[in-house]
Amino acid sequence: MTLEEAIGILEKDIHTDPPKSAITARKHDKAILMALKALEKQIPKKPIILDVAIVGINWECPLCGRQVVSDAESRDKYCGECGCKFDWSEIDTRSEA
């Protein structure tokens, strides 16, 4: 099962309008929303490249906006602020050319 399939299944399991007395349903929905948020962060997203120079890459997390400057070898696989997984394939392709 892919992350996208798991997200689709969990999204269908959220109660659209649970009664106020349905504490279990609300807790269940809160747990599902937390799981969805965590799963979404594991789908690699391209960082927003602000500048590419000889000394490094200035980039920003597409989810939380954290800005980082790093060299090509030490760039992060995940955001240190929100945990978003990064897809560096575009930068890797540029540097190979």
N, C-alpha and C positions, 0 to 999 in steps of 0.2 A: 504494500500500500504506500502511495506517495504522501507527502505532507499535504498536498493540495486536496487529495481524496479524504484524508483524515479531517481536514478543516471543513470540507463540505458536509461530512457526516455529523460532526459536532454542531455545526451551525443549524442543522435541522432539528437538533435535540433541545434547543432553547425554547422555553415556554414563552409564547407571545404575550400572554396577559394572565399570569398566575394570580389567584386570589390573595389578598393581603394576609390571610390567615395561613397560607401555604408556605410556612417557613422552610420546609424541606425543599420545595420547588424553587424558592428564591435562592437558597444556598446552592442547590444543584446548578442553577443557571449562572450564579457567580463563579462557581468552580469551572464551568465550561468556558465562560468568557476569559478567565485567567489562562486556561489551557490554550484557547484560540490565540490569545496574545503571544504566548510563548512559542507556539507553533509557527505563527506568522514571522517571528524573528529568525526562525531557522531556515526560511526560504531565502537563499542568497540574493542580496540586492546590490546593485552597482552603487558604490560611493559616489558622491557628487564631487567631481574633480574641479577644484578651484584654480590650480596652477600646477604645471609640471615644469620643473627646472632640473638642471644637471645635479644639483645637490639633494633634491628630494621632490616629494609630491605633497601638495597642500590639498587636503580633501575634507569632506564633511559627511557625516552620517545622514543618510536619507530619512531616517526615522526621528532622531532626536536633535539633529543639527549640530552635534559636537564637531568642532573643527580640530584637525590634527595635521601636523607636518611630519613626514617620515621619509626615510630613504626607501628605495625599492625593495631592499632585502628585509627590512624590519617592519614593514607595514602590517597592521593587525588583520587577523582573520575575522575578528568580532569587535564590535564597538565596546569600549571599556565603560561607557555610560549606560547604554540600554541593552546591550547584548545582541544587537542585530548582526547577522552573518553577512559578510561582504563577498561580492563577486568581482574579482579583480581581472577577469578575462580580457576586458577591453584594454587595460593598461598593459597586461602581459603581451597582448597582440601588438600593441604599439612599440614596445621595447624590443620585440623580436624582429620587427621590420627594419 
